[in-house]
Amino acid sequence: MLEVKLNPKFKTKIKQRTVDVLTQDGRAQSFENFYQVPASYSDFLQECCRIRSGNKFIPFAPFEYQKVVSDLIDKYRGIMIFKTRQLGLTECISAKFLHKALLNPAYAAAVLSLGQKESSNIAVRIQSMPANIKELKFLTKSKTEIHFQNAGKIWFRPATDNATRSLESVSDIFYDEAAFPPNFAEIYASSTPSQEAVGENARTIMATTMSQLGKLSTFWQMFDSANPVDAEELIEKIKAGREEPCYWWVDNNGWAKVIIHWKAHPIYSNVPDFLQKTKDKHKLTDDALNREYNLGIPDSGGALFSSEDVFKCAVGSWALPNKDKHYMAALDPNFGGTDYWEYLIIDITDYPYQVVAEYRENDRQSLFCIEKTLQLSDAYNPVLTVVEHNSGGAIIAAEITKQRPSLAVETVATTNTSKVVNTDRLALALEKREVIFPANWAGIHEFKSFSLQTRSAMHGHDDCIMCLSIAFARLELALRRRGGALTGDLGTVARTKSRFR
């Protein structure tokens, strides 16, 4: 072991380090802390790490709850963290892995997030963290693996049931957003064997906000079991301010379990009406706000739309055309089979907007459905017709435009991302009672079985929901078309006293 001079930039003194030398028989030894980083996690973050804040990098000054998490990782074999969003726990735990890797060249860890994209984003964050570490060198620096010269390595994988199967012995595994994968039980069971050789020094960390699965998620079932306390009761006390916002205990199996509320964050806790401002800023439903920002746990783990909201909005009625009203139309077409051709007429004259007419049929040829659609369109003369673009919808839109050149037609392409955005927008509209519909509309049954997780029908159909959601995706454009002559980029629609052709 050789005496070395300390890096004068570091405030924390380290007595000595070991360097690569060869023993007399030519074999390499194992060496610790080659880069002279502080042994204390908190000192390491402040002196050697940076994080991005807004459009600049700042020193990583850990909050108290982040220090608590680090201490628990040091002490307990397993740690489960139930948290609200935007608390920096992913950075906190990732930086812990970085610290352990720099201290121990034999260290290996794995980060498993929802998909490879999410895991790779964490890898990029860790790569940008080191600062003020003299001559730090990477053997591997990619979005799937980081390996430092004379230090340990960290892998980044999607949360699948074979994520760590091909990896060598892993010391620590971090399951990011563990409540979200529906097959988390299989993922966890297949990953733990990779830690067997490490023994008692192995660590398993799970940190997550609550998913739409709620109490049906494997994470919650693990978190809520073998406890000397009532986890749900504690959560309610924390939300009400009757317990500390960062609260932890050790369960009957020796695992540390942690609840971290947004009030533990020194900035958020000083923002008046934080939850309401967050809801308004991100346009969240009450359910989404409660689940993601206030430790809410859905009971059913099922539907996106609240049954109570649907019931409150089911007060409309079918209505005949009225020359003094303004309408928009939406079409979710099909091409035969059991799915429905769904065409809706929505009265957008006043608030709340109202579903007033519908053409709905399946097992019919497209030309027949187009004919029926145009008959209804002729009666209501919508200011805008929105057509779902996918699966031949563009062809249908072109045919409608061909037969009715005066109709203003817009198409909406549905992707996985836009489907979430559009249905979230619709859920918020129901919560605010911005739209009403007849009590006997088929969409009411679809609302009750529309999955929050998959954004599709858990059983039955979802044509009504998708049709209404694409209408709301272009609602602002339709509202701008109400009344008077329209010019410019909106096109031109001739207006007469009678709105009927």
WORABEL-V431769 format. One record per helix or strand of 2 or more residues. SS is the DSSP state (H for helix, E for strand). FROM is the first residue (numbers start at 1). TO is the last residue. If there is no record, write none. Layout:
{{SS & FROM & TO} {SS & FROM & TO}}
This chain:
{{H & 41 & 48} {E & 49 & 53} {E & 56 & 59} {H & 64 & 75} {E & 78 & 83} {H & 89 & 103} {E & 108 & 113} {H & 116 & 129} {E & 138 & 141} {E & 145 & 148} {E & 153 & 158} {E & 172 & 176} {H & 184 & 201} {E & 203 & 208} {H & 214 & 216} {H & 218 & 223} {H & 231 & 239} {E & 246 & 250} {E & 256 & 260} {H & 262 & 264} {H & 268 & 270} {H & 274 & 282} {H & 286 & 293} {H & 307 & 313} {E & 327 & 332} {E & 341 & 347} {E & 353 & 361} {H & 366 & 380} {E & 384 & 388} {H & 393 & 403} {E & 409 & 412} {H & 416 & 431} {E & 435 & 436} {H & 443 & 448} {E & 450 & 451} {H & 463 & 473} {H & 475 & 480} {H & 488 & 490}}
